[in-house]
Amino acid sequence: MTNSAAGGNAGPVSRAARIDALDVLRGFALLGILAVNIQLFAMPAAAYFNPTVFGDLEGANFQVWLGTRLLGDQKFMTIFSMLFGAGIVLMASRAGPAGAAGRVHYRRMGWLALCGLLHGHLLWAGDILFLYAVCGALVYPLRGWSPRRLLVVGTATLGVASAISMGGAASLPAWPADARAEFIAEAWQPTPAMLAAELAAYRGGWLDQLPVRSAQALGFETLVALMWGIWRAGGLMLIGMGLFKLDVFGARRSRGFYGALAVAGLLLGLPLETRGVVLDFRYGWDIWSFFQGDQFNYWPSVAVSLGYVGLVMLACRTAALRGATRPLAAVGRMALTNYLLQTVICTTIFYGHGLGYYGSVDRLGQLGVVAGVWALQLVGSPLWLRRYRFGPAEWVWRSLTYGTRPAFQRA
């Protein structure tokens, strides 16, 4: 984020200029993302998309999976993407001349892309930073559009990935049998040998993991991004720009507005998602769930996310809840640091270069790991910010972006 500095040059936003409600919402989303991502840290990647592929799905484990699917899957990524778009508008509004602001923005995105590449290939293939950097660069020229135009075009952009998915479903019967079988194995239902190879790689040392992780990261950065990620994240960033311009994220609208947003979003989204899960099990989690079934989460997740926005903004407007929102705001102000820290902690727990529990912890146990990381970040982030002005990753990012080293420690 930038503001006008002496001489009209772009510079970092001061702490006093930050919008606390944005930080609270960002912290809420960051913690929620771990509850979803833990499956990718702890089990073969296919189990995230198709829960019948790996692991117990009975009793408490089923309840954990179901709650994660209905309440978490794609919701927190949605909020984070919208906030990324909001941050672009906020940064531009506080910048100096347009040319200087643009240079700062693209330097930020360039360094973020590099961070994402290193994160994805060297630590964890589920990285989202590279995708955000690409989408942030693409949507930046559209930041000046009206809220209505941003919302309409953003929604249409979301629809591209949906259309690609439905087109793939329509074309699949025409594929040669061997090509269709290979696609299903790669994308949806891996063979026992494929699962065993992934388990062996991530239970091994860092060098054993590297080729598997790098191949997975490259697939996400290329094919998945082109077919899904750019349209999803980019569309949500545009929607986030529009909502920010309408003051939705600043806790500035009325309580009635946020209450209505929460009720409408949750009541519209959750029943549709539940219907999708019912159909997934009815069809036996076959390839239908990859294409058509996912639409019961792709679109309703946006509604549920907006419902969460309404609830969090209501919390930000409630003085009695400040004790709960302040730690979330601290987590949000250190979002990049905390996101990377989640990777370091979880890969150390699950991968072979650490404790090696990959594929050995059921979904209920994974929830315990999530709770522990949440506690660490909710307690640790406020303590860190009492002494330091930025998280360490944020400080490095700012230093590289602006070519100067801002004061790190508080006076």
N, C-alpha and C positions, 0 to 999 in steps of 0.2 A: 504494500500500500504506500502511496506517495502523497505528499502535499507540496505546496509551493515553498521553496526555500529562498534564501536571499539571492537576489540576482535572477530569479525566475527559473532556477534549475530544479529538476525533480529530485526529491529526497524522501527518506522514510517518514511515515506518519508518526507523530508523537503519540505517546501512550494516552494522553488526555483526549486525543481526537478519535480514538477507537470507538466503535459501537459495541457496547457490552453484549447486547442481545445477539449479535452475530457470533460473538465468541462463545456464548452459552450454547447456541444451536450447533456450532461447529464442534464443540466438545461433546455434546450429546451424540452427534453423528459419528464422531471418531470412536467413541466407546462402543456404540452399536455395531460399527463395522467389524470389530473384533469378534463379536458373537456370531457373525456370519463367516468371517474368514477363518475362524478356528478349524473349520472342517477341512479347509485347504492346507492348513499347517499340519494337521494330525493324520489325515487319511489320503489315499490316492485321489487325484483331482476329479475323476469321474464320479466319485461318491457325493461330491457337492451338487452335481446336477441330477444324478440318478441315485437316490439313497438306497436302492436295492442292490447296488453293485458291491458294496463293501460295508461291513459292520452290522451289529445288531440293530434291529428296528422294531423291538418289542418293548412293551411296558414303558418305563421311564425314559428309555432312549427314544422311543417313538414320540413321546410327549415333547422332549427337547427338540427333536427334529421338526415336529409340526409347529411348535411355537416359533422356532427360528424361521421356518418357511413363511408362515403367515405374518409374523410381526417384524421380521428382520430382512429377509432376502430381497435385495435390490432397493430397499427403503432408505437405508442410510447412505448408500452410494448415491441415491437420488438427491438426498438433502445436501450431501457434500458437493455434488456437481452443481446444484443450483447456487450454493454459496460461493463456489468458485467463480461463477458468472457474476454474482453480486459483487465479489471482490474486484473484478475487472472494472466494473462501473465506478465503484468507490475510489479505486486507485486513480482512474482517469479524471474523476471529478476533483481530486485534490492535487493534481499534477500541474506542472507549469505548461509551457507551450506544447501543442499537440505533437510536434516532432520529437521533443525530448521525452514526453510521456511514452510515445510509441517505442523509442529506443530502449527505454527502461523496461517496458513490458516484454519486449522480445528477448532482451538479455535474461530477464527472469525466467521466461519460458525455456530458453536454451539451457540454462543451468539446471532447471527442474527436469528437463528431458534427460540430461546426462545423469542426474541423480537417479532417475527412474531406470535407466538402462543398467547402471551399476547395481541398483537394488534388485532388479528383476533377474539379472544373469548371475550375480554373485551370491545373492542371499535367498531370494524367494520369488518364484515365478509368477505369483499373483499380483505383482506390482501394478498400481494404477497411476503412478506419477507420470510416466511417459505419455500415457493416453491423455491425461489432463493437460500436459504441456502442449501436445499437438492440437488438441481442441481449443485450448486457450489462445493459441496463435491464430487459429482459423476464425474464431468468433470475434476477436478483438475489433476488426473494422466495423462490426455491426452494433457496437455498444451505444451509438448515438440514436438508434431507432426509437420510435415511440414504444411505450409499454405494450400497447395492443399489437403492434406489428411483431414485437419480440415474442409475445405469447403465441401468436398464430403461427409464425414461422418456426418457432421452437417445437410446437406440437407437431407440425408437419414433418419436421426433421426427425422427431421420434418415430413417426410413422414409416420412415424409410426402412429402418431395421425390421419393423413388423412386416412390411411388405416383402422384404427379402426372405424372411423366415417362411411366410406362407407360400411364396413362390417356390422355395426349396421343397416344401411339403408336396406341392402339386407336381413337381418334376420328378420326385423320387421314384415313383413306379416305372418311369421310362428309363431309369438308369440300368446299365448291364448288371446282372446279378452279382458278379464279383466286386464291382465298384461299389454297389450298394452295401454289400456285406462289410467291405473294408471301411466305408464311411461310418457305419453303425458301430463297428468295433473301436474306431479311433475316437468318435465323438460321444458315444453314448453307452455302449455295452462292451467294455474291454474284455478280452479273453483272460482266462486264469493265468496264462503265461505273461500277458502284458501287465497284469496286476502284480504278479510276482517280481517282474523286472523293476517296476517302479518302487515296490517295497524294498527290494534289495539295494537299489541305488540310494534312497534317502536314509536307509539304516546304515549305510556305509559312510566313509569319510567325505570331507568336502570335495575332494577330487573325484570321488565316485559319483557324487551328486551333480557335479558341474555339467556334464553333457546332457543329462536328462532335464535339469532345471533350465539350462540355456535354450534347449529346443522348445520347451513349453513356453518360456518367456517370449521367444521369437514368434511362435504361433499367435500369441495374444497380441503382440505388437504389430502384426501384419494381417493375417487372414481374419482373426476375430475382430480386430479394430475396424477393418474395412467392411465387414459384414454386419457388425453390431456396435462396437464400442464408440466409434466416432459419431454415429447417429444418435446413440443413446446419450452419451456424455455431452456432446455438442448441443443437442436439442435441449437438454436440461440446463445447460449453461445459459442459453438464450432465454429460457423461461425464468431462470433465476435473475437475469438482468431485468426482465420486465417486472417481476415481483418486487425486486429491490426498489425500482423506480416508483412503485405503488406503495412503498413504505411497509410492505408486509413483513420484512425481516427485522425491522427496527423496533418492534413492540410499540409502534406508534398508532396502530389502528385501535378501534374500540374493543372492549372485552366481548361485546356481542359479535363483532366480526370474527374474532379468533375462536370464540365458542362455536359459531356456525361452521367455520372452516374445519375445526376438529371433528364435529359431529358428522358433517357431510362427508368428509374424507374417509373416516373410519367406517361409516355405515355403507358407503358406496363400495369401498375397496375390499374390506374383509369378507363379505359374503361371496363376491366374485372369486376371490382367491380360494376360499373354501370349496366352492364348486369345482374349481380346477383341480384341487387335490383329490377330491372324490373321483373325478374322471380319470386322473392319473392311475389310481389304484384299480378302477374299473377296467381300464385298458391294459393293465399289467405293466405299466411303466415301459411300454414299447416305444418305438421311434415317434409315435404320435405325440408323446409328452415333450420331446425335444422341439418339435415344430409348433403344432397347434396348442398343446397343453401349456407351453410357456407363455402364451398370450394371456392366460388367466392370471399371470403374475406381472407380466411386462407392463400392462396398462394400469391395473388396479394398484400396483405398488406406488405409482405416482400419486394416486388419491390418498392412500394411507400415509405417504410421506407428508403430504400437505396437512393431513390430520395431525401428524406429529408436530409440524410447524406451529399449528394453532395451539396445541397444548403447551409447547415450550414457550411461546410468546406470552401465553397467559401466566405461566410460571414467572417469567421475567417481570411481569407487571404486578406481581404479588409480593409485597414486602416480607411477609412471613416466610417466604421460600428463598430468601436471599442466601440463607445458610447453605442451601442445596445448589443454587445456581452459581455461586462464586467459585467453588471447585471446578464446576463444568467450564466456566469461563477461562479458568487457568489452563485446563486441558486444551481448550480450543485455541488459546493464544500460543500454545506450544504444539500445534497440530502436526507439523512435519516431524518434529523430534519424537513425539509420542507415537506416530504412525511407524516410524523406523524402529523405535524401541520395541513396539509390539512384535515386529519381525525378529529382532535379535533375541528377545525372550522366548518366543514360541519356537523358533528354529533350534535354539539351544536345548529346549525341552524335548522336542520331537525328533530332530535329525541326528544322524549317527555321529557327527562331530561333537555332539553334546551328550545328552542323556539317552538318546536313541529310542524314544517311545513311539516312533512313527508307526501307525497302524495298530498300536497296542492299547490305546485309550478309547473307551467307548464315548458316545455322545454326552452322557451324563458327566463323565469325568472331564471331558473337554469344557463343559460349562463351569466346572470348578476352577480350571485354569483361567478362564475368562474372568471370573469373579476376582481371582487373585491379582491379575493384571489391572483390572479396573481399580481395585483398592490402592495399588501402588501408584497409579497415575493420578487418581483423585487426591491422594495425600501428597505425593511427591511434587506435582506441578505447582500448587500454591507455595510450597516451601521453597522450591527453586526460584520462583519469580519474586519472592521476598528479597532475595539476594542478587539476582541477575535480571537484566532487562529483557532478555530473549532466551528462548531455548537454544541449545548449542547449534542445532541444524538451522534454525531460523537465522542465527547470527552469521553463520557461514554463507547462507544463501544471500542475505542482505549485503554482506561484504563483497561477494563476487558480483552481484548485480550493480552496485553503485560504485565499485572500485575504491571504496574507503572502508575503514574498520570502525563501525560505531562503538561507542562505549558499551562494554558488556556487563560490567559489575555496577550495581547501584551505588550511588555515593553514600 
